Amino acid sequence: MTRYLTVDEVLVINEEILGGEARLRDRGLLESAVARPMASAFGEDAYPSLFEKAAALLDSLSRNHPFVDGNKRTATIALDQFLKKNGWRPKWNPADALQFILAVAQGQRTIAEIAEWLSNNTEPITPTE
């Protein structure tokens, strides 16, 4: 079963990134971004795989701009936390990840492309870790 982030968890991430109070621009955009990985239609998940769900979260948080500042940073940390909640961790090069996330934020990557990149740049967390 997939474990999702809450709006409050993402608010805390933004708050920590900015070193103080979260600077929310539009709560509706934040709620929409956080809910997107859970979307379904006619009883079927819109994003069936974990990586597609993670891709939807990254795409929505980085492109919806629900915060005044720190949207891409918040999206990146939220992605990391979502993956870890579900037993995966990043194994990406920070410079490559930065370029990729900038491309996502500019609308240059599809959900399928993001999901593929995530599947190639993450690894399962082993029980001993």
Biotite code that builds the C-alpha atoms (Angstrom):
import biotite.structure as struc

atoms = struc.array([
    struc.Atom([0.000, 0.000, 0.000], chain_id="A", res_id=1, res_name="MET", atom_name="CA", element="C"),
    struc.Atom([1.329, 3.414, -0.970], chain_id="A", res_id=2, res_name="THR", atom_name="CA", element="C"),
    struc.Atom([2.008, 5.919, 1.808], chain_id="A", res_id=3, res_name="ARG", atom_name="CA", element="C"),
    struc.Atom([1.345, 9.520, 0.813], chain_id="A", res_id=4, res_name="TYR", atom_name="CA", element="C"),
    struc.Atom([2.527, 12.868, 2.128], chain_id="A", res_id=5, res_name="LEU", atom_name="CA", element="C"),
    struc.Atom([0.036, 15.206, 3.743], chain_id="A", res_id=6, res_name="THR", atom_name="CA", element="C"),
    struc.Atom([-0.412, 18.918, 3.113], chain_id="A", res_id=7, res_name="VAL", atom_name="CA", element="C"),
    struc.Atom([0.907, 19.591, 6.621], chain_id="A", res_id=8, res_name="ASP", atom_name="CA", element="C"),
    struc.Atom([4.055, 17.546, 5.961], chain_id="A", res_id=9, res_name="GLU", atom_name="CA", element="C"),
    struc.Atom([4.772, 19.531, 2.795], chain_id="A", res_id=10, res_name="VAL", atom_name="CA", element="C"),
    struc.Atom([4.152, 22.796, 4.664], chain_id="A", res_id=11, res_name="LEU", atom_name="CA", element="C"),
    struc.Atom([6.751, 21.732, 7.245], chain_id="A", res_id=12, res_name="VAL", atom_name="CA", element="C"),
    struc.Atom([9.221, 20.913, 4.459], chain_id="A", res_id=13, res_name="ILE", atom_name="CA", element="C"),
    struc.Atom([8.813, 24.399, 2.990], chain_id="A", res_id=14, res_name="ASN", atom_name="CA", element="C"),
    struc.Atom([9.079, 25.957, 6.431], chain_id="A", res_id=15, res_name="GLU", atom_name="CA", element="C"),
    struc.Atom([12.345, 24.127, 7.140], chain_id="A", res_id=16, res_name="GLU", atom_name="CA", element="C"),
    struc.Atom([13.788, 25.040, 3.744], chain_id="A", res_id=17, res_name="ILE", atom_name="CA", element="C"),
    struc.Atom([13.071, 28.714, 4.308], chain_id="A", res_id=18, res_name="LEU", atom_name="CA", element="C"),
    struc.Atom([14.286, 28.636, 7.898], chain_id="A", res_id=19, res_name="GLY", atom_name="CA", element="C"),
    struc.Atom([11.068, 29.874, 9.408], chain_id="A", res_id=20, res_name="GLY", atom_name="CA", element="C"),
    struc.Atom([7.427, 30.159, 8.513], chain_id="A", res_id=21, res_name="GLU", atom_name="CA", element="C"),
    struc.Atom([6.152, 28.496, 5.344], chain_id="A", res_id=22, res_name="ALA", atom_name="CA", element="C"),
    struc.Atom([5.233, 31.121, 2.770], chain_id="A", res_id=23, res_name="ARG", atom_name="CA", element="C"),
    struc.Atom([2.119, 29.662, 1.185], chain_id="A", res_id=24, res_name="LEU", atom_name="CA", element="C"),
    struc.Atom([0.868, 31.483, -1.912], chain_id="A", res_id=25, res_name="ARG", atom_name="CA", element="C"),
    struc.Atom([-2.167, 29.304, -2.656], chain_id="A", res_id=26, res_name="ASP", atom_name="CA", element="C"),
    struc.Atom([-3.387, 26.503, -0.385], chain_id="A", res_id=27, res_name="ARG", atom_name="CA", element="C"),
    struc.Atom([-5.620, 25.114, -3.133], chain_id="A", res_id=28, res_name="GLY", atom_name="CA", element="C"),
    struc.Atom([-2.620, 24.604, -5.412], chain_id="A", res_id=29, res_name="LEU", atom_name="CA", element="C"),
    struc.Atom([-0.764, 22.850, -2.598], chain_id="A", res_id=30, res_name="LEU", atom_name="CA", element="C"),
    struc.Atom([-3.736, 20.602, -1.813], chain_id="A", res_id=31, res_name="GLU", atom_name="CA", element="C"),
    struc.Atom([-4.092, 19.774, -5.512], chain_id="A", res_id=32, res_name="SER", atom_name="CA", element="C"),
    struc.Atom([-0.396, 18.922, -5.850], chain_id="A", res_id=33, res_name="ALA", atom_name="CA", element="C"),
    struc.Atom([-0.407, 16.692, -2.758], chain_id="A", res_id=34, res_name="VAL", atom_name="CA", element="C"),
    struc.Atom([-3.604, 14.925, -3.880], chain_id="A", res_id=35, res_name="ALA", atom_name="CA", element="C"),
    struc.Atom([-2.511, 14.332, -7.481], chain_id="A", res_id=36, res_name="ARG", atom_name="CA", element="C"),
    struc.Atom([-0.591, 11.081, -6.817], chain_id="A", res_id=37, res_name="PRO", atom_name="CA", element="C"),
    struc.Atom([-3.812, 9.642, -5.322], chain_id="A", res_id=38, res_name="MET", atom_name="CA", element="C"),
    struc.Atom([-5.966, 10.512, -8.350], chain_id="A", res_id=39, res_name="ALA", atom_name="CA", element="C"),
    struc.Atom([-8.180, 7.851, -9.843], chain_id="A", res_id=40, res_name="SER", atom_name="CA", element="C"),
    struc.Atom([-10.847, 7.534, -12.510], chain_id="A", res_id=41, res_name="ALA", atom_name="CA", element="C"),
    struc.Atom([-13.459, 4.810, -12.806], chain_id="A", res_id=42, res_name="PHE", atom_name="CA", element="C"),
    struc.Atom([-11.854, 2.907, -9.940], chain_id="A", res_id=43, res_name="GLY", atom_name="CA", element="C"),
    struc.Atom([-8.397, 2.846, -11.542], chain_id="A", res_id=44, res_name="GLU", atom_name="CA", element="C"),
    struc.Atom([-5.362, 4.759, -10.296], chain_id="A", res_id=45, res_name="ASP", atom_name="CA", element="C"),
    struc.Atom([-4.404, 7.565, -12.663], chain_id="A", res_id=46, res_name="ALA", atom_name="CA", element="C"),
    struc.Atom([-0.786, 6.883, -11.662], chain_id="A", res_id=47, res_name="TYR", atom_name="CA", element="C"),
    struc.Atom([-0.563, 3.116, -11.085], chain_id="A", res_id=48, res_name="PRO", atom_name="CA", element="C"),
    struc.Atom([3.114, 2.703, -10.211], chain_id="A", res_id=49, res_name="SER", atom_name="CA", element="C"),
    struc.Atom([4.941, 4.188, -7.251], chain_id="A", res_id=50, res_name="LEU", atom_name="CA", element="C"),
    struc.Atom([7.263, 6.046, -9.618], chain_id="A", res_id=51, res_name="PHE", atom_name="CA", element="C"),
    struc.Atom([4.335, 7.526, -11.550], chain_id="A", res_id=52, res_name="GLU", atom_name="CA", element="C"),
    struc.Atom([2.832, 8.696, -8.244], chain_id="A", res_id=53, res_name="LYS", atom_name="CA", element="C"),
    struc.Atom([6.195, 10.207, -7.257], chain_id="A", res_id=54, res_name="ALA", atom_name="CA", element="C"),
    struc.Atom([6.443, 11.828, -10.695], chain_id="A", res_id=55, res_name="ALA", atom_name="CA", element="C"),
    struc.Atom([2.988, 13.377, -10.304], chain_id="A", res_id=56, res_name="ALA", atom_name="CA", element="C"),
    struc.Atom([3.976, 14.793, -6.918], chain_id="A", res_id=57, res_name="LEU", atom_name="CA", element="C"),
    struc.Atom([7.247, 16.277, -8.202], chain_id="A", res_id=58, res_name="LEU", atom_name="CA", element="C"),
    struc.Atom([5.591, 17.677, -11.319], chain_id="A", res_id=59, res_name="ASP", atom_name="CA", element="C"),
    struc.Atom([2.713, 19.301, -9.426], chain_id="A", res_id=60, res_name="SER", atom_name="CA", element="C"),
    struc.Atom([4.747, 20.772, -6.588], chain_id="A", res_id=61, res_name="LEU", atom_name="CA", element="C"),
    struc.Atom([7.416, 22.183, -8.870], chain_id="A", res_id=62, res_name="SER", atom_name="CA", element="C"),
    struc.Atom([5.017, 23.568, -11.503], chain_id="A", res_id=63, res_name="ARG", atom_name="CA", element="C"),
    struc.Atom([1.965, 24.666, -9.469], chain_id="A", res_id=64, res_name="ASN", atom_name="CA", element="C"),
    struc.Atom([4.047, 27.113, -7.421], chain_id="A", res_id=65, res_name="HIS", atom_name="CA", element="C"),
    struc.Atom([1.921, 26.865, -4.275], chain_id="A", res_id=66, res_name="PRO", atom_name="CA", element="C"),
    struc.Atom([4.612, 28.676, -2.260], chain_id="A", res_id=67, res_name="PHE", atom_name="CA", element="C"),
    struc.Atom([5.981, 32.198, -2.539], chain_id="A", res_id=68, res_name="VAL", atom_name="CA", element="C"),
    struc.Atom([9.521, 30.783, -2.507], chain_id="A", res_id=69, res_name="ASP", atom_name="CA", element="C"),
    struc.Atom([11.251, 27.419, -2.459], chain_id="A", res_id=70, res_name="GLY", atom_name="CA", element="C"),
    struc.Atom([8.907, 25.499, -4.753], chain_id="A", res_id=71, res_name="ASN", atom_name="CA", element="C"),
    struc.Atom([11.563, 23.391, -6.484], chain_id="A", res_id=72, res_name="LYS", atom_name="CA", element="C"),
    struc.Atom([13.444, 22.772, -3.249], chain_id="A", res_id=73, res_name="ARG", atom_name="CA", element="C"),
    struc.Atom([10.218, 21.824, -1.493], chain_id="A", res_id=74, res_name="THR", atom_name="CA", element="C"),
    struc.Atom([9.273, 19.548, -4.406], chain_id="A", res_id=75, res_name="ALA", atom_name="CA", element="C"),
    struc.Atom([12.671, 17.829, -4.264], chain_id="A", res_id=76, res_name="THR", atom_name="CA", element="C"),
    struc.Atom([12.564, 17.191, -0.509], chain_id="A", res_id=77, res_name="ILE", atom_name="CA", element="C"),
    struc.Atom([8.903, 16.121, -0.707], chain_id="A", res_id=78, res_name="ALA", atom_name="CA", element="C"),
    struc.Atom([9.870, 13.662, -3.456], chain_id="A", res_id=79, res_name="LEU", atom_name="CA", element="C"),
    struc.Atom([12.689, 12.313, -1.279], chain_id="A", res_id=80, res_name="ASP", atom_name="CA", element="C"),
    struc.Atom([10.331, 11.909, 1.708], chain_id="A", res_id=81, res_name="GLN", atom_name="CA", element="C"),
    struc.Atom([7.619, 10.269, -0.410], chain_id="A", res_id=82, res_name="PHE", atom_name="CA", element="C"),
    struc.Atom([10.111, 7.769, -1.802], chain_id="A", res_id=83, res_name="LEU", atom_name="CA", element="C"),
    struc.Atom([11.539, 7.008, 1.655], chain_id="A", res_id=84, res_name="LYS", atom_name="CA", element="C"),
    struc.Atom([8.043, 6.510, 3.112], chain_id="A", res_id=85, res_name="LYS", atom_name="CA", element="C"),
    struc.Atom([7.576, 3.873, 0.443], chain_id="A", res_id=86, res_name="ASN", atom_name="CA", element="C"),
    struc.Atom([10.889, 2.062, 0.858], chain_id="A", res_id=87, res_name="GLY", atom_name="CA", element="C"),
    struc.Atom([13.027, 3.791, -1.784], chain_id="A", res_id=88, res_name="TRP", atom_name="CA", element="C"),
    struc.Atom([15.883, 6.251, -1.656], chain_id="A", res_id=89, res_name="ARG", atom_name="CA", element="C"),
    struc.Atom([17.602, 8.425, -4.229], chain_id="A", res_id=90, res_name="PRO", atom_name="CA", element="C"),
    struc.Atom([20.875, 7.364, -5.784], chain_id="A", res_id=91, res_name="LYS", atom_name="CA", element="C"),
    struc.Atom([21.170, 10.322, -8.109], chain_id="A", res_id=92, res_name="TRP", atom_name="CA", element="C"),
    struc.Atom([24.038, 12.677, -8.675], chain_id="A", res_id=93, res_name="ASN", atom_name="CA", element="C"),
    struc.Atom([22.998, 16.056, -7.179], chain_id="A", res_id=94, res_name="PRO", atom_name="CA", element="C"),
    struc.Atom([24.079, 18.027, -10.261], chain_id="A", res_id=95, res_name="ALA", atom_name="CA", element="C"),
    struc.Atom([22.150, 15.702, -12.595], chain_id="A", res_id=96, res_name="ASP", atom_name="CA", element="C"),
    struc.Atom([19.119, 15.817, -10.292], chain_id="A", res_id=97, res_name="ALA", atom_name="CA", element="C"),
    struc.Atom([19.200, 19.614, -10.271], chain_id="A", res_id=98, res_name="LEU", atom_name="CA", element="C"),
    struc.Atom([19.177, 19.780, -14.059], chain_id="A", res_id=99, res_name="GLN", atom_name="CA", element="C"),
    struc.Atom([16.401, 17.210, -14.259], chain_id="A", res_id=100, res_name="PHE", atom_name="CA", element="C"),
    struc.Atom([14.225, 18.958, -11.653], chain_id="A", res_id=101, res_name="ILE", atom_name="CA", element="C"),
    struc.Atom([14.708, 22.303, -13.404], chain_id="A", res_id=102, res_name="LEU", atom_name="CA", element="C"),
    struc.Atom([13.489, 20.672, -16.628], chain_id="A", res_id=103, res_name="ALA", atom_name="CA", element="C"),
    struc.Atom([10.467, 19.250, -14.774], chain_id="A", res_id=104, res_name="VAL", atom_name="CA", element="C"),
    struc.Atom([9.664, 22.665, -13.288], chain_id="A", res_id=105, res_name="ALA", atom_name="CA", element="C"),
    struc.Atom([9.826, 24.195, -16.777], chain_id="A", res_id=106, res_name="GLN", atom_name="CA", element="C"),
    struc.Atom([7.362, 21.613, -18.110], chain_id="A", res_id=107, res_name="GLY", atom_name="CA", element="C"),
    struc.Atom([9.955, 19.889, -20.268], chain_id="A", res_id=108, res_name="GLN", atom_name="CA", element="C"),
    struc.Atom([9.357, 16.350, -18.921], chain_id="A", res_id=109, res_name="ARG", atom_name="CA", element="C"),
    struc.Atom([6.267, 14.158, -19.063], chain_id="A", res_id=110, res_name="THR", atom_name="CA", element="C"),
    struc.Atom([5.061, 12.059, -16.152], chain_id="A", res_id=111, res_name="ILE", atom_name="CA", element="C"),
    struc.Atom([6.305, 8.960, -17.993], chain_id="A", res_id=112, res_name="ALA", atom_name="CA", element="C"),
    struc.Atom([9.768, 10.507, -18.438], chain_id="A", res_id=113, res_name="GLU", atom_name="CA", element="C"),
    struc.Atom([9.919, 11.570, -14.800], chain_id="A", res_id=114, res_name="ILE", atom_name="CA", element="C"),
    struc.Atom([8.812, 8.108, -13.632], chain_id="A", res_id=115, res_name="ALA", atom_name="CA", element="C"),
    struc.Atom([11.441, 6.427, -15.803], chain_id="A", res_id=116, res_name="GLU", atom_name="CA", element="C"),
    struc.Atom([14.165, 8.747, -14.500], chain_id="A", res_id=117, res_name="TRP", atom_name="CA", element="C"),
    struc.Atom([13.097, 8.009, -10.915], chain_id="A", res_id=118, res_name="LEU", atom_name="CA", element="C"),
    struc.Atom([13.079, 4.253, -11.489], chain_id="A", res_id=119, res_name="SER", atom_name="CA", element="C"),
    struc.Atom([16.634, 4.507, -12.849], chain_id="A", res_id=120, res_name="ASN", atom_name="CA", element="C"),
    struc.Atom([17.871, 6.813, -10.087], chain_id="A", res_id=121, res_name="ASN", atom_name="CA", element="C"),
    struc.Atom([16.507, 5.238, -6.914], chain_id="A", res_id=122, res_name="THR", atom_name="CA", element="C"),
    struc.Atom([17.105, 2.030, -5.035], chain_id="A", res_id=123, res_name="GLU", atom_name="CA", element="C"),
    struc.Atom([15.189, 0.062, -2.430], chain_id="A", res_id=124, res_name="PRO", atom_name="CA", element="C"),
    struc.Atom([15.992, 0.688, 1.199], chain_id="A", res_id=125, res_name="ILE", atom_name="CA", element="C"),
    struc.Atom([17.155, -2.556, 2.738], chain_id="A", res_id=126, res_name="THR", atom_name="CA", element="C"),
    struc.Atom([15.738, -3.585, 6.133], chain_id="A", res_id=127, res_name="PRO", atom_name="CA", element="C"),
    struc.Atom([19.131, -3.267, 7.853], chain_id="A", res_id=128, res_name="THR", atom_name="CA", element="C"),
    struc.Atom([19.451, 0.442, 7.005], chain_id="A", res_id=129, res_name="GLU", atom_name="CA", element="C"),
])
